Amino acid sequence: MERNTITTVANLKPGDRFFKVNDKNKKVLQIVEHAPKKTHFRTYKIFCCLVQIIEGRLTPTAKEGYYSPILKDTQVVYLRSTSEVKI
């Protein structure tokens, strides 16, 4: 996927970085793997976290407290993937 492409969260995979289309502050988020969370209203299967928290020096269990669910039809701007081969 090309940088600065408008897409939906459903097209992203774990490790992809993005920001929401309507976010005026352009906070960079990253898709993370997490077990599905079922609430009274819906089941969340996709989770994201702020990049500053991921790159910080928190333990993996502490990071999970900052994971937030995101709907798969949310429009986002794709930035890059952390799993790509860097030359």
PDB file of N, CA, C and O in Angstrom:
ATOM      1  N   MET A   1       0.845  -1.177   0.000  1.00  0.00           N
ATOM      2  CA  MET A   1       0.000   0.000   0.000  1.00  0.00           C
ATOM      3  C   MET A   1       0.893   1.243   0.000  1.00  0.00           C
ATOM      4  O   MET A   1       1.944   1.262   0.640  1.00  0.00           O
ATOM      5  N   GLU A   2       0.474   2.250  -0.705  1.00  0.00           N
ATOM      6  CA  GLU A   2       1.251   3.483  -0.816  1.00  0.00           C
ATOM      7  C   GLU A   2       1.035   4.388   0.393  1.00  0.00           C
ATOM      8  O   GLU A   2      -0.022   4.361   1.024  1.00  0.00           O
ATOM      9  N   ARG A   3       2.034   5.174   0.700  1.00  0.00           N
ATOM     10  CA  ARG A   3       1.963   6.127   1.809  1.00  0.00           C
ATOM     11  C   ARG A   3       0.895   7.190   1.522  1.00  0.00           C
ATOM     12  O   ARG A   3       0.693   7.573   0.370  1.00  0.00           O
ATOM     13  N   ASN A   4       0.219   7.663   2.566  1.00  0.00           N
ATOM     14  CA  ASN A   4      -0.823   8.700   2.504  1.00  0.00           C
ATOM     15  C   ASN A   4      -2.031   8.282   1.675  1.00  0.00           C
ATOM     16  O   ASN A   4      -2.672   9.121   1.042  1.00  0.00           O
ATOM     17  N   THR A   5      -2.340   7.001   1.677  1.00  0.00           N
ATOM     18  CA  THR A   5      -3.513   6.482   1.001  1.00  0.00           C
ATOM     19  C   THR A   5      -4.675   6.443   1.982  1.00  0.00           C
ATOM     20  O   THR A   5      -4.525   5.965   3.107  1.00  0.00           O
ATOM     21  N   ILE A   6      -5.838   6.946   1.562  1.00  0.00           N
ATOM     22  CA  ILE A   6      -7.040   6.879   2.401  1.00  0.00           C
ATOM     23  C   ILE A   6      -7.651   5.498   2.225  1.00  0.00           C
ATOM     24  O   ILE A   6      -7.932   5.074   1.104  1.00  0.00           O
ATOM     25  N   THR A   7      -7.853   4.806   3.320  1.00  0.00           N
ATOM     26  CA  THR A   7      -8.383   3.459   3.309  1.00  0.00           C
ATOM     27  C   THR A   7      -9.224   3.239   4.561  1.00  0.00           C
ATOM     28  O   THR A   7      -9.465   4.184   5.312  1.00  0.00           O
ATOM     29  N   THR A   8      -9.670   2.022   4.796  1.00  0.00           N
ATOM     30  CA  THR A   8     -10.396   1.690   6.018  1.00  0.00           C
ATOM     31  C   THR A   8      -9.529   0.785   6.879  1.00  0.00           C
ATOM     32  O   THR A   8      -8.552   0.210   6.399  1.00  0.00           O
ATOM     33  N   VAL A   9      -9.884   0.663   8.128  1.00  0.00           N
ATOM     34  CA  VAL A   9      -9.126  -0.151   9.077  1.00  0.00           C
ATOM     35  C   VAL A   9      -9.158  -1.622   8.666  1.00  0.00           C
ATOM     36  O   VAL A   9      -8.213  -2.359   8.950  1.00  0.00           O
ATOM     37  N   ALA A  10     -10.222  -2.059   8.007  1.00  0.00           N
ATOM     38  CA  ALA A  10     -10.334  -3.456   7.588  1.00  0.00           C
ATOM     39  C   ALA A  10      -9.216  -3.856   6.621  1.00  0.00           C
ATOM     40  O   ALA A  10      -8.874  -5.035   6.539  1.00  0.00           O
ATOM     41  N   ASN A  11      -8.650  -2.912   5.899  1.00  0.00           N
ATOM     42  CA  ASN A  11      -7.590  -3.210   4.930  1.00  0.00           C
ATOM     43  C   ASN A  11      -6.198  -3.208   5.549  1.00  0.00           C
ATOM     44  O   ASN A  11      -5.223  -3.502   4.857  1.00  0.00           O
ATOM     45  N   LEU A  12      -6.080  -2.887   6.828  1.00  0.00           N
ATOM     46  CA  LEU A  12      -4.782  -2.832   7.493  1.00  0.00           C
ATOM     47  C   LEU A  12      -4.487  -4.150   8.196  1.00  0.00           C
ATOM     48  O   LEU A  12      -5.397  -4.918   8.507  1.00  0.00           O
ATOM     49  N   LYS A  13      -3.207  -4.401   8.441  1.00  0.00           N
ATOM     50  CA  LYS A  13      -2.798  -5.597   9.165  1.00  0.00           C
ATOM     51  C   LYS A  13      -1.961  -5.178  10.377  1.00  0.00           C
ATOM     52  O   LYS A  13      -1.504  -4.036  10.428  1.00  0.00           O
ATOM     53  N   PRO A  14      -1.747  -6.059  11.345  1.00  0.00           N
ATOM     54  CA  PRO A  14      -0.963  -5.684  12.523  1.00  0.00           C
ATOM     55  C   PRO A  14       0.414  -5.148  12.136  1.00  0.00           C
ATOM     56  O   PRO A  14       1.115  -5.727  11.307  1.00  0.00           O
ATOM     57  N   GLY A  15       0.780  -4.034  12.756  1.00  0.00           N
ATOM     58  CA  GLY A  15       2.046  -3.390  12.472  1.00  0.00           C
ATOM     59  C   GLY A  15       1.918  -2.179  11.570  1.00  0.00           C
ATOM     60  O   GLY A  15       2.877  -1.423  11.420  1.00  0.00           O
ATOM     61  N   ASP A  16       0.749  -1.976  10.962  1.00  0.00           N
ATOM     62  CA  ASP A  16       0.545  -0.816  10.091  1.00  0.00           C
ATOM     63  C   ASP A  16       0.276   0.427  10.927  1.00  0.00           C
ATOM     64  O   ASP A  16      -0.448   0.379  11.921  1.00  0.00           O
ATOM     65  N   ARG A  17       0.871   1.539  10.509  1.00  0.00           N
ATOM     66  CA  ARG A  17       0.681   2.812  11.206  1.00  0.00           C
ATOM     67  C   ARG A  17      -0.211   3.721  10.379  1.00  0.00           C
ATOM     68  O   ARG A  17      -0.161   3.711   9.149  1.00  0.00           O
ATOM     69  N   PHE A  18      -1.029   4.509  11.072  1.00  0.00           N
ATOM     70  CA  PHE A  18      -2.021   5.344  10.399  1.00  0.00           C
ATOM     71  C   PHE A  18      -2.459   6.466  11.310  1.00  0.00           C
ATOM     72  O   PHE A  18      -2.099   6.493  12.487  1.00  0.00           O
ATOM     73  N   PHE A  19      -3.241   7.400  10.771  1.00  0.00           N
ATOM     74  CA  PHE A  19      -3.981   8.346  11.581  1.00  0.00           C
ATOM     75  C   PHE A  19      -5.374   8.467  10.987  1.00  0.00           C
ATOM     76  O   PHE A  19      -5.574   8.224   9.797  1.00  0.00           O
ATOM     77  N   LYS A  20      -6.328   8.841  11.817  1.00  0.00           N
ATOM     78  CA  LYS A  20      -7.714   8.943  11.376  1.00  0.00           C
ATOM     79  C   LYS A  20      -7.881  10.140  10.440  1.00  0.00           C
ATOM     80  O   LYS A  20      -7.213  11.159  10.611  1.00  0.00           O
ATOM     81  N   VAL A  21      -8.766  10.020   9.459  1.00  0.00           N
ATOM     82  CA  VAL A  21      -8.963  11.056   8.453  1.00  0.00           C
ATOM     83  C   VAL A  21      -9.396  12.371   9.091  1.00  0.00           C
ATOM     84  O   VAL A  21      -8.902  13.426   8.694  1.00  0.00           O
ATOM     85  N   ASN A  22     -10.287  12.344  10.051  1.00  0.00           N
ATOM     86  CA  ASN A  22     -10.835  13.558  10.643  1.00  0.00           C
ATOM     87  C   ASN A  22     -10.065  14.050  11.866  1.00  0.00           C
ATOM     88  O   ASN A  22     -10.539  14.950  12.559  1.00  0.00           O
ATOM     89  N   ASP A  23      -8.903  13.491  12.147  1.00  0.00           N
ATOM     90  CA  ASP A  23      -8.119  13.885  13.310  1.00  0.00           C
ATOM     91  C   ASP A  23      -7.265  15.103  12.981  1.00  0.00           C
ATOM     92  O   ASP A  23      -6.323  15.009  12.193  1.00  0.00           O
ATOM     93  N   LYS A  24      -7.591  16.255  13.586  1.00  0.00           N
ATOM     94  CA  LYS A  24      -6.839  17.474  13.273  1.00  0.00           C
ATOM     95  C   LYS A  24      -5.431  17.449  13.860  1.00  0.00           C
ATOM     96  O   LYS A  24      -4.545  18.134  13.348  1.00  0.00           O
ATOM     97  N   ASN A  25      -5.203  16.672  14.927  1.00  0.00           N
ATOM     98  CA  ASN A  25      -3.871  16.567  15.531  1.00  0.00           C
ATOM     99  C   ASN A  25      -3.012  15.488  14.883  1.00  0.00           C
ATOM    100  O   ASN A  25      -1.806  15.432  15.124  1.00  0.00           O
ATOM    101  N   LYS A  26      -3.603  14.650  14.081  1.00  0.00           N
ATOM    102  CA  LYS A  26      -2.911  13.573  13.354  1.00  0.00           C
ATOM    103  C   LYS A  26      -2.096  12.683  14.294  1.00  0.00           C
ATOM    104  O   LYS A  26      -0.901  12.476  14.082  1.00  0.00           O
ATOM    105  N   LYS A  27      -2.748  12.163  15.327  1.00  0.00           N
ATOM    106  CA  LYS A  27      -2.089  11.239  16.245  1.00  0.00           C
ATOM    107  C   LYS A  27      -1.839   9.920  15.516  1.00  0.00           C
ATOM    108  O   LYS A  27      -2.761   9.320  14.964  1.00  0.00           O
ATOM    109  N   VAL A  28      -0.598   9.484  15.520  1.00  0.00           N
ATOM    110  CA  VAL A  28      -0.227   8.263  14.815  1.00  0.00           C
ATOM    111  C   VAL A  28      -0.546   7.060  15.692  1.00  0.00           C
ATOM    112  O   VAL A  28      -0.133   6.989  16.849  1.00  0.00           O
ATOM    113  N   LEU A  29      -1.291   6.114  15.119  1.00  0.00           N
ATOM    114  CA  LEU A  29      -1.699   4.893  15.795  1.00  0.00           C
ATOM    115  C   LEU A  29      -1.132   3.699  15.051  1.00  0.00           C
ATOM    116  O   LEU A  29      -0.724   3.809  13.895  1.00  0.00           O
ATOM    117  N   GLN A  30      -1.111   2.562  15.722  1.00  0.00           N
ATOM    118  CA  GLN A  30      -0.620   1.331  15.100  1.00  0.00           C
ATOM    119  C   GLN A  30      -1.583   0.203  15.423  1.00  0.00           C
ATOM    120  O   GLN A  30      -2.061   0.094  16.552  1.00  0.00           O
ATOM    121  N   ILE A  31      -1.870  -0.639  14.433  1.00  0.00           N
ATOM    122  CA  ILE A  31      -2.710  -1.813  14.640  1.00  0.00           C
ATOM    123  C   ILE A  31      -1.912  -2.833  15.440  1.00  0.00           C
ATOM    124  O   ILE A  31      -0.758  -3.117  15.117  1.00  0.00           O
ATOM    125  N   VAL A  32      -2.523  -3.383  16.480  1.00  0.00           N
ATOM    126  CA  VAL A  32      -1.867  -4.383  17.322  1.00  0.00           C
ATOM    127  C   VAL A  32      -2.747  -5.625  17.405  1.00  0.00           C
ATOM    128  O   VAL A  32      -3.962  -5.557  17.217  1.00  0.00           O
ATOM    129  N   GLU A  33      -2.118  -6.749  17.687  1.00  0.00           N
ATOM    130  CA  GLU A  33      -2.866  -7.990  17.859  1.00  0.00           C
ATOM    131  C   GLU A  33      -3.380  -8.064  19.283  1.00  0.00           C
ATOM    132  O   GLU A  33      -2.665  -7.767  20.239  1.00  0.00           O
ATOM    133  N   HIS A  34      -4.640  -8.468  19.403  1.00  0.00           N
ATOM    134  CA  HIS A  34      -5.266  -8.571  20.716  1.00  0.00           C
ATOM    135  C   HIS A  34      -6.448  -9.524  20.590  1.00  0.00           C
ATOM    136  O   HIS A  34      -7.042  -9.647  19.519  1.00  0.00           O
ATOM    137  N   ALA A  35      -6.780 -10.182  21.666  1.00  0.00           N
ATOM    138  CA  ALA A  35      -7.927 -11.086  21.658  1.00  0.00           C
ATOM    139  C   ALA A  35      -9.215 -10.279  21.490  1.00  0.00           C
ATOM    140  O   ALA A  35      -9.307  -9.162  22.000  1.00  0.00           O
ATOM    141  N   PRO A  36     -10.209 -10.824  20.784  1.00  0.00           N
ATOM    142  CA  PRO A  36     -11.478 -10.097  20.615  1.00  0.00           C
ATOM    143  C   PRO A  36     -12.127  -9.771  21.957  1.00  0.00           C
ATOM    144  O   PRO A  36     -12.046 -10.547  22.910  1.00  0.00           O
ATOM    145  N   LYS A  37     -12.770  -8.610  22.010  1.00  0.00           N
ATOM    146  CA  LYS A  37     -13.421  -8.160  23.229  1.00  0.00           C
ATOM    147  C   LYS A  37     -14.915  -8.045  22.961  1.00  0.00           C
ATOM    148  O   LYS A  37     -15.336  -7.319  22.060  1.00  0.00           O
ATOM    149  N   LYS A  38     -15.707  -8.755  23.736  1.00  0.00           N
ATOM    150  CA  LYS A  38     -17.147  -8.754  23.545  1.00  0.00           C
ATOM    151  C   LYS A  38     -17.795  -7.882  24.617  1.00  0.00           C
ATOM    152  O   LYS A  38     -17.581  -8.087  25.812  1.00  0.00           O
ATOM    153  N   THR A  39     -18.589  -6.909  24.174  1.00  0.00           N
ATOM    154  CA  THR A  39     -19.341  -6.062  25.086  1.00  0.00           C
ATOM    155  C   THR A  39     -20.826  -6.349  24.898  1.00  0.00           C
ATOM    156  O   THR A  39     -21.212  -7.208  24.106  1.00  0.00           O
ATOM    157  N   HIS A  40     -21.632  -5.630  25.624  1.00  0.00           N
ATOM    158  CA  HIS A  40     -23.077  -5.818  25.518  1.00  0.00           C
ATOM    159  C   HIS A  40     -23.599  -5.403  24.134  1.00  0.00           C
ATOM    160  O   HIS A  40     -24.598  -5.941  23.657  1.00  0.00           O
ATOM    161  N   PHE A  41     -22.919  -4.448  23.500  1.00  0.00           N
ATOM    162  CA  PHE A  41     -23.400  -3.910  22.238  1.00  0.00           C
ATOM    163  C   PHE A  41     -22.756  -4.539  21.010  1.00  0.00           C
ATOM    164  O   PHE A  41     -23.440  -4.753  20.009  1.00  0.00           O
ATOM    165  N   ARG A  42     -21.462  -4.840  21.056  1.00  0.00           N
ATOM    166  CA  ARG A  42     -20.779  -5.385  19.881  1.00  0.00           C
ATOM    167  C   ARG A  42     -19.506  -6.110  20.300  1.00  0.00           C
ATOM    168  O   ARG A  42     -19.069  -6.033  21.449  1.00  0.00           O
ATOM    169  N   THR A  43     -18.927  -6.814  19.337  1.00  0.00           N
ATOM    170  CA  THR A  43     -17.656  -7.491  19.548  1.00  0.00           C
ATOM    171  C   THR A  43     -16.573  -6.751  18.774  1.00  0.00           C
ATOM    172  O   THR A  43     -16.710  -6.524  17.572  1.00  0.00           O
ATOM    173  N   TYR A  44     -15.507  -6.377  19.455  1.00  0.00           N
ATOM    174  CA  TYR A  44     -14.394  -5.677  18.831  1.00  0.00           C
ATOM    175  C   TYR A  44     -13.298  -6.690  18.496  1.00  0.00           C
ATOM    176  O   TYR A  44     -12.887  -7.469  19.355  1.00  0.00           O
ATOM    177  N   LYS A  45     -12.827  -6.677  17.254  1.00  0.00           N
ATOM    178  CA  LYS A  45     -11.792  -7.603  16.823  1.00  0.00           C
ATOM    179  C   LYS A  45     -10.496  -6.908  16.445  1.00  0.00           C
ATOM    180  O   LYS A  45      -9.452  -7.556  16.370  1.00  0.00           O
ATOM    181  N   ILE A  46     -10.540  -5.595  16.204  1.00  0.00           N
ATOM    182  CA  ILE A  46      -9.361  -4.846  15.781  1.00  0.00           C
ATOM    183  C   ILE A  46      -9.024  -3.814  16.862  1.00  0.00           C
ATOM    184  O   ILE A  46      -9.894  -3.084  17.336  1.00  0.00           O
ATOM    185  N   PHE A  47      -7.743  -3.770  17.241  1.00  0.00           N
ATOM    186  CA  PHE A  47      -7.300  -2.854  18.282  1.00  0.00           C
ATOM    187  C   PHE A  47      -6.117  -2.030  17.781  1.00  0.00           C
ATOM    188  O   PHE A  47      -5.349  -2.466  16.923  1.00  0.00           O
ATOM    189  N   CYS A  48      -5.991  -0.817  18.345  1.00  0.00           N
ATOM    190  CA  CYS A  48      -4.878   0.056  17.986  1.00  0.00           C
ATOM    191  C   CYS A  48      -4.305   0.665  19.264  1.00  0.00           C
ATOM    192  O   CYS A  48      -4.910   0.609  20.335  1.00  0.00           O
ATOM    193  N   CYS A  49      -3.121   1.245  19.111  1.00  0.00           N
ATOM    194  CA  CYS A  49      -2.444   1.864  20.239  1.00  0.00           C
ATOM    195  C   CYS A  49      -1.606   3.018  19.718  1.00  0.00           C
ATOM    196  O   CYS A  49      -1.129   2.980  18.584  1.00  0.00           O
ATOM    197  N   LEU A  50      -1.424   4.046  20.541  1.00  0.00           N
ATOM    198  CA  LEU A  50      -0.569   5.163  20.159  1.00  0.00           C
ATOM    199  C   LEU A  50       0.867   4.680  19.976  1.00  0.00           C
ATOM    200  O   LEU A  50       1.352   3.855  20.750  1.00  0.00           O
ATOM    201  N   VAL A  51       1.537   5.192  18.961  1.00  0.00           N
ATOM    202  CA  VAL A  51       2.908   4.781  18.670  1.00  0.00           C
ATOM    203  C   VAL A  51       3.845   5.173  19.799  1.00  0.00           C
ATOM    204  O   VAL A  51       4.793   4.443  20.089  1.00  0.00           O
ATOM    205  N   GLN A  52       3.603   6.312  20.444  1.00  0.00           N
ATOM    206  CA  GLN A  52       4.467   6.739  21.545  1.00  0.00           C
ATOM    207  C   GLN A  52       4.452   5.728  22.683  1.00  0.00           C
ATOM    208  O   GLN A  52       5.469   5.540  23.351  1.00  0.00           O
ATOM    209  N   ILE A  53       3.343   5.088  22.910  1.00  0.00           N
ATOM    210  CA  ILE A  53       3.239   4.087  23.973  1.00  0.00           C
ATOM    211  C   ILE A  53       3.953   2.807  23.550  1.00  0.00           C
ATOM    212  O   ILE A  53       4.637   2.180  24.358  1.00  0.00           O
ATOM    213  N   ILE A  54       3.797   2.420  22.294  1.00  0.00           N
ATOM    214  CA  ILE A  54       4.447   1.200  21.805  1.00  0.00           C
ATOM    215  C   ILE A  54       5.965   1.338  21.835  1.00  0.00           C
ATOM    216  O   ILE A  54       6.663   0.398  22.217  1.00  0.00           O
ATOM    217  N   GLU A  55       6.477   2.480  21.443  1.00  0.00           N
ATOM    218  CA  GLU A  55       7.920   2.691  21.407  1.00  0.00           C
ATOM    219  C   GLU A  55       8.507   3.024  22.768  1.00  0.00           C
ATOM    220  O   GLU A  55       9.728   3.055  22.921  1.00  0.00           O
ATOM    221  N   GLY A  56       7.659   3.274  23.760  1.00  0.00           N
ATOM    222  CA  GLY A  56       8.136   3.578  25.109  1.00  0.00           C
ATOM    223  C   GLY A  56       8.670   2.347  25.799  1.00  0.00           C
ATOM    224  O   GLY A  56       8.731   1.265  25.215  1.00  0.00           O
ATOM    225  N   ARG A  57       9.054   2.522  27.042  1.00  0.00           N
ATOM    226  CA  ARG A  57       9.661   1.423  27.790  1.00  0.00           C
ATOM    227  C   ARG A  57       8.674   0.816  28.770  1.00  0.00           C
ATOM    228  O   ARG A  57       8.964   0.695  29.960  1.00  0.00           O
ATOM    229  N   LEU A  58       7.522   0.441  28.275  1.00  0.00           N
ATOM    230  CA  LEU A  58       6.526  -0.215  29.109  1.00  0.00           C
ATOM    231  C   LEU A  58       6.592  -1.722  28.896  1.00  0.00           C
ATOM    232  O   LEU A  58       7.007  -2.189  27.836  1.00  0.00           O
ATOM    233  N   THR A  59       6.185  -2.470  29.901  1.00  0.00           N
ATOM    234  CA  THR A  59       6.128  -3.916  29.758  1.00  0.00           C
ATOM    235  C   THR A  59       4.950  -4.281  28.863  1.00  0.00           C
ATOM    236  O   THR A  59       4.005  -3.498  28.757  1.00  0.00           O
ATOM    237  N   PRO A  60       4.976  -5.438  28.221  1.00  0.00           N
ATOM    238  CA  PRO A  60       3.868  -5.824  27.329  1.00  0.00           C
ATOM    239  C   PRO A  60       2.507  -5.845  28.022  1.00  0.00           C
ATOM    240  O   PRO A  60       1.498  -5.508  27.402  1.00  0.00           O
ATOM    241  N   THR A  61       2.461  -6.237  29.295  1.00  0.00           N
ATOM    242  CA  THR A  61       1.172  -6.258  29.984  1.00  0.00           C
ATOM    243  C   THR A  61       0.681  -4.850  30.278  1.00  0.00           C
ATOM    244  O   THR A  61      -0.527  -4.611  30.283  1.00  0.00           O
ATOM    245  N   ALA A  62       1.589  -3.914  30.522  1.00  0.00           N
ATOM    246  CA  ALA A  62       1.187  -2.526  30.762  1.00  0.00           C
ATOM    247  C   ALA A  62       0.691  -1.886  29.475  1.00  0.00           C
ATOM    248  O   ALA A  62      -0.223  -1.061  29.503  1.00  0.00           O
ATOM    249  N   LYS A  63       1.288  -2.259  28.347  1.00  0.00           N
ATOM    250  CA  LYS A  63       0.862  -1.717  27.059  1.00  0.00           C
ATOM    251  C   LYS A  63      -0.566  -2.117  26.730  1.00  0.00           C
ATOM    252  O   LYS A  63      -1.304  -1.333  26.135  1.00  0.00           O
ATOM    253  N   GLU A  64      -0.969  -3.329  27.109  1.00  0.00           N
ATOM    254  CA  GLU A  64      -2.315  -3.803  26.800  1.00  0.00           C
ATOM    255  C   GLU A  64      -3.381  -2.920  27.424  1.00  0.00           C
ATOM    256  O   GLU A  64      -4.499  -2.864  26.911  1.00  0.00           O
ATOM    257  N   GLY A  65      -3.076  -2.236  28.501  1.00  0.00           N
ATOM    258  CA  GLY A  65      -4.021  -1.323  29.124  1.00  0.00           C
ATOM    259  C   GLY A  65      -4.317  -0.115  28.257  1.00  0.00           C
ATOM    260  O   GLY A  65      -5.347   0.536  28.430  1.00  0.00           O
ATOM    261  N   TYR A  66      -3.419   0.192  27.321  1.00  0.00           N
ATOM    262  CA  TYR A  66      -3.601   1.338  26.433  1.00  0.00           C
ATOM    263  C   TYR A  66      -4.206   0.957  25.086  1.00  0.00           C
ATOM    264  O   TYR A  66      -4.470   1.841  24.271  1.00  0.00           O
ATOM    265  N   TYR A  67      -4.432  -0.321  24.826  1.00  0.00           N
ATOM    266  CA  TYR A  67      -5.030  -0.745  23.572  1.00  0.00           C
ATOM    267  C   TYR A  67      -6.491  -0.300  23.538  1.00  0.00           C
ATOM    268  O   TYR A  67      -7.226  -0.476  24.510  1.00  0.00           O
ATOM    269  N   SER A  68      -6.896   0.270  22.425  1.00  0.00           N
ATOM    270  CA  SER A  68      -8.286   0.695  22.296  1.00  0.00           C
ATOM    271  C   SER A  68      -8.892   0.071  21.054  1.00  0.00           C
ATOM    272  O   SER A  68      -8.223  -0.035  20.026  1.00  0.00           O
ATOM    273  N   PRO A  69     -10.147  -0.342  21.134  1.00  0.00           N
ATOM    274  CA  PRO A  69     -10.789  -0.950  19.963  1.00  0.00           C
ATOM    275  C   PRO A  69     -11.106   0.106  18.909  1.00  0.00           C
ATOM    276  O   PRO A  69     -11.310   1.278  19.224  1.00  0.00           O
ATOM    277  N   ILE A  70     -11.143  -0.331  17.660  1.00  0.00           N
ATOM    278  CA  ILE A  70     -11.467   0.554  16.560  1.00  0.00           C
ATOM    279  C   ILE A  70     -12.348  -0.216  15.583  1.00  0.00           C
ATOM    280  O   ILE A  70     -12.128  -1.403  15.339  1.00  0.00           O
ATOM    281  N   LEU A  71     -13.337   0.459  15.031  1.00  0.00           N
ATOM    282  CA  LEU A  71     -14.258  -0.189  14.099  1.00  0.00           C
ATOM    283  C   LEU A  71     -13.587  -0.422  12.756  1.00  0.00           C
ATOM    284  O   LEU A  71     -12.746   0.369  12.331  1.00  0.00           O
ATOM    285  N   LYS A  72     -13.961  -1.511  12.088  1.00  0.00           N
ATOM    286  CA  LYS A  72     -13.290  -1.862  10.839  1.00  0.00           C
ATOM    287  C   LYS A  72     -13.637  -0.944   9.678  1.00  0.00           C
ATOM    288  O   LYS A  72     -12.915  -0.939   8.681  1.00  0.00           O
ATOM    289  N   ASP A  73     -14.709  -0.170   9.762  1.00  0.00           N
ATOM    290  CA  ASP A  73     -15.077   0.728   8.669  1.00  0.00           C
ATOM    291  C   ASP A  73     -14.652   2.183   8.913  1.00  0.00           C
ATOM    292  O   ASP A  73     -15.109   3.085   8.210  1.00  0.00           O
ATOM    293  N   THR A  74     -13.786   2.414   9.897  1.00  0.00           N
ATOM    294  CA  THR A  74     -13.252   3.744  10.167  1.00  0.00           C
ATOM    295  C   THR A  74     -12.269   4.136   9.064  1.00  0.00           C
ATOM    296  O   THR A  74     -11.375   3.361   8.723  1.00  0.00           O
ATOM    297  N   GLN A  75     -12.432   5.331   8.509  1.00  0.00           N
ATOM    298  CA  GLN A  75     -11.524   5.788   7.466  1.00  0.00           C
ATOM    299  C   GLN A  75     -10.241   6.328   8.081  1.00  0.00           C
ATOM    300  O   GLN A  75     -10.271   7.112   9.029  1.00  0.00           O
ATOM    301  N   VAL A  76      -9.116   5.896   7.527  1.00  0.00           N
ATOM    302  CA  VAL A  76      -7.809   6.287   8.032  1.00  0.00           C
ATOM    303  C   VAL A  76      -6.885   6.623   6.871  1.00  0.00           C
ATOM    304  O   VAL A  76      -7.173   6.310   5.716  1.00  0.00           O
ATOM    305  N   VAL A  77      -5.764   7.269   7.203  1.00  0.00           N
ATOM    306  CA  VAL A  77      -4.711   7.549   6.227  1.00  0.00           C
ATOM    307  C   VAL A  77      -3.534   6.648   6.577  1.00  0.00           C
ATOM    308  O   VAL A  77      -2.940   6.777   7.648  1.00  0.00           O
ATOM    309  N   TYR A  78      -3.200   5.733   5.668  1.00  0.00           N
ATOM    310  CA  TYR A  78      -2.108   4.786   5.876  1.00  0.00           C
ATOM    311  C   TYR A  78      -0.768   5.521   5.798  1.00  0.00           C
ATOM    312  O   TYR A  78      -0.552   6.329   4.895  1.00  0.00           O
ATOM    313  N   LEU A  79       0.128   5.239   6.743  1.00  0.00           N
ATOM    314  CA  LEU A  79       1.455   5.846   6.742  1.00  0.00           C
ATOM    315  C   LEU A  79       2.544   4.859   6.336  1.00  0.00           C
ATOM    316  O   LEU A  79       3.236   5.061   5.339  1.00  0.00           O
ATOM    317  N   ARG A  80       2.688   3.792   7.117  1.00  0.00           N
ATOM    318  CA  ARG A  80       3.708   2.790   6.797  1.00  0.00           C
ATOM    319  C   ARG A  80       3.467   1.540   7.616  1.00  0.00           C
ATOM    320  O   ARG A  80       2.628   1.513   8.516  1.00  0.00           O
ATOM    321  N   SER A  81       4.222   0.505   7.283  1.00  0.00           N
ATOM    322  CA  SER A  81       4.145  -0.745   8.028  1.00  0.00           C
ATOM    323  C   SER A  81       5.472  -0.953   8.742  1.00  0.00           C
ATOM    324  O   SER A  81       6.535  -0.692   8.179  1.00  0.00           O
ATOM    325  N   THR A  82       5.407  -1.422   9.976  1.00  0.00           N
ATOM    326  CA  THR A  82       6.638  -1.687  10.729  1.00  0.00           C
ATOM    327  C   THR A  82       7.220  -3.029  10.361  1.00  0.00           C
ATOM    328  O   THR A  82       8.359  -3.315  10.730  1.00  0.00           O
ATOM    329  N   SER A  83       6.484  -3.869   9.647  1.00  0.00           N
ATOM    330  CA  SER A  83       6.980  -5.195   9.294  1.00  0.00           C
ATOM    331  C   SER A  83       7.642  -5.236   7.927  1.00  0.00           C
ATOM    332  O   SER A  83       8.084  -6.303   7.501  1.00  0.00           O
ATOM    333  N   GLU A  84       7.726  -4.109   7.224  1.00  0.00           N
ATOM    334  CA  GLU A  84       8.367  -4.080   5.914  1.00  0.00           C
ATOM    335  C   GLU A  84       9.876  -4.217   6.050  1.00  0.00           C
ATOM    336  O   GLU A  84      10.457  -3.853   7.072  1.00  0.00           O
ATOM    337  N   VAL A  85      10.489  -4.740   5.019  1.00  0.00           N
ATOM    338  CA  VAL A  85      11.942  -4.878   5.002  1.00  0.00           C
ATOM    339  C   VAL A  85      12.550  -3.503   4.758  1.00  0.00           C
ATOM    340  O   VAL A  85      12.197  -2.823   3.794  1.00  0.00           O
ATOM    341  N   LYS A  86      13.454  -3.102   5.626  1.00  0.00           N
ATOM    342  CA  LYS A  86      14.095  -1.794   5.506  1.00  0.00           C
ATOM    343  C   LYS A  86      15.499  -1.964   4.934  1.00  0.00           C
ATOM    344  O   LYS A  86      16.288  -2.771   5.426  1.00  0.00           O
ATOM    345  N   ILE A  87      15.795  -1.207   3.907  1.00  0.00           N
ATOM    346  CA  ILE A  87      17.102  -1.313   3.240  1.00  0.00           C
ATOM    347  C   ILE A  87      17.978  -0.138   3.629  1.00  0.00           C
ATOM    348  O   ILE A  87      19.117  -0.041   3.174  1.00  0.00           O
TER     349      ILE A  87
END
